[in-house]
Each structure stands twice: as structure tokens, then as C-alpha cells.
């Protein structure tokens, strides 16, 4: 059933990404012709776009934190796909917890 819930953890100030491999019935889904969008929303309803990178030969998708990162907080996030048929579906949703950095704490 879609969307699948995947909760994620990131550490502020670190290079971070999460790779997803989408399958249907155990077979990898060809994502080449699809468009993806990922966003995170904080408790104040501020939405941040999460960069998305398609890794076509591996049939995988990676999301990362926006340039400058996100402040430590718990965000709701999701990943939507627009398929070549123009159908829009949310494939993944969950919580993205960004922990505060201790050694290189940023403002």
C-alpha cells in the first residue's frame, strides 16, 4: 500500500542523503520517465524542498537536505512521483528527524 512509511534521521551539518529503490512485486520499477518531488514540513507549516537525484542505471532515487541544511527539528516529509501517464502518487512518507550538531554547531 502506498505511501510506504519510512522514518529518517539526519545530523545537522553532516553530508546526508537517503537512497530509495522502488519495487513492485519484487521487480525494480523503471523511474527514468517519471518526475519526483520531495518536501519536508516543520511544525510551523514551513515547507522545504528536498533535492532529488535519480540514479538511472541503478533504478534508484536519492533525497538529500537542502543547501544550508535544516534546523534541528522533526519534519514530516514525502516523495511524490509524476508518472509518464501524468498520474501523481505519493510513494513514501514519514518523519525526518534532524539532530543538532555538537562539534560544529551552526547557527
C-alpha positions as CSV (number, residue, x, y, z in Angstrom):
1,X,0.0,0.0,0.0
2,X,1.2,3.5,-0.8
3,X,2.5,5.6,0.6
4,X,5.1,3.5,2.5
5,X,6.2,5.0,5.8
6,X,9.9,5.4,6.2
7,X,11.2,7.5,9.1
8,X,14.6,9.0,8.7
9,X,17.3,10.6,10.9
10,X,19.9,13.2,9.8
11,X,22.6,15.0,11.7
12,X,22.7,18.8,11.1
13,X,26.0,19.9,9.4
14,X,26.7,16.4,8.0
15,X,26.5,15.4,4.4
16,X,23.4,13.3,4.2
17,X,21.3,11.5,1.7
18,X,18.8,8.6,1.6
19,X,18.6,6.3,-1.3
20,X,15.4,4.5,-2.3
21,X,14.9,1.6,-4.6
22,X,11.3,1.2,-5.7
23,X,10.0,-2.3,-6.5
24,X,6.6,-3.7,-7.5
25,X,6.2,-7.4,-6.8
26,X,9.9,-7.8,-6.2
27,X,10.8,-6.2,-9.6
28,X,12.6,-2.9,-9.8
29,X,10.5,0.0,-11.2
30,X,12.0,1.9,-14.1
31,X,12.0,5.5,-12.9
32,X,13.6,7.1,-16.0
33,X,10.4,8.6,-17.4
34,X,9.0,9.8,-14.0
35,X,9.4,13.1,-12.3
36,X,10.0,13.2,-8.5
37,X,9.5,15.9,-5.9
38,X,10.3,15.6,-2.2
39,X,9.4,18.1,0.5
40,X,9.7,18.5,4.3
41,X,7.3,20.5,6.5
42,X,8.1,21.7,10.0
43,X,5.6,22.3,12.9
44,X,5.1,25.9,11.7
45,X,3.9,24.6,8.3
46,X,7.1,25.9,6.6
47,X,7.8,23.7,3.6
48,X,11.4,23.0,2.4
49,X,12.1,21.3,-0.9
50,X,14.4,18.3,-0.6
51,X,16.8,17.8,-3.6
52,X,16.1,14.7,-5.5
53,X,18.6,12.8,-7.7
54,X,17.6,9.9,-10.0
55,X,20.3,7.3,-10.4
56,X,19.0,5.7,-13.6
57,X,21.4,2.8,-14.1
58,X,20.6,1.6,-10.6
59,X,16.9,2.4,-10.8
60,X,17.3,4.3,-7.5
61,X,16.3,7.7,-6.2
62,X,18.2,9.8,-3.6
63,X,16.9,12.7,-1.5
64,X,19.2,15.0,0.5
65,X,18.9,18.0,2.7
66,X,18.6,21.4,1.0
67,X,21.6,23.7,0.7
68,X,22.3,25.1,4.1
69,X,20.6,22.1,5.7
70,X,17.6,22.1,8.0
71,X,17.4,23.3,11.6
72,X,17.2,20.6,14.2
73,X,13.6,19.6,14.4
74,X,11.2,16.9,13.4
75,X,9.7,17.3,9.9
76,X,7.0,15.5,8.0
77,X,8.3,14.6,4.6
78,X,7.0,12.8,1.5
79,X,8.1,11.9,-2.0
80,X,5.7,12.3,-4.9
81,X,6.1,10.8,-8.4
82,X,4.5,12.1,-11.5
83,X,4.5,9.1,-13.9
84,X,4.6,9.4,-17.7
85,X,0.8,8.9,-17.7
86,X,0.7,12.2,-15.6
87,X,-0.7,10.3,-12.6
88,X,0.6,11.8,-9.3
89,X,1.2,9.4,-6.4
90,X,2.9,9.7,-3.1
91,X,5.2,6.7,-2.8
92,X,6.9,7.5,0.5
93,X,6.1,9.5,3.7
94,X,7.4,9.7,7.2
95,X,9.2,11.8,9.8
96,X,12.6,13.3,9.2
97,X,14.4,14.0,12.5
98,X,17.3,16.4,12.2
99,X,19.5,16.3,15.3
100,X,21.6,19.2,16.4
101,X,25.4,19.1,15.7
102,X,27.6,19.4,18.8
103,X,31.2,19.7,17.4
104,X,30.4,22.1,14.5
105,X,27.1,23.6,15.7
106,X,25.8,26.0,13.2
107,X,23.5,29.0,13.9
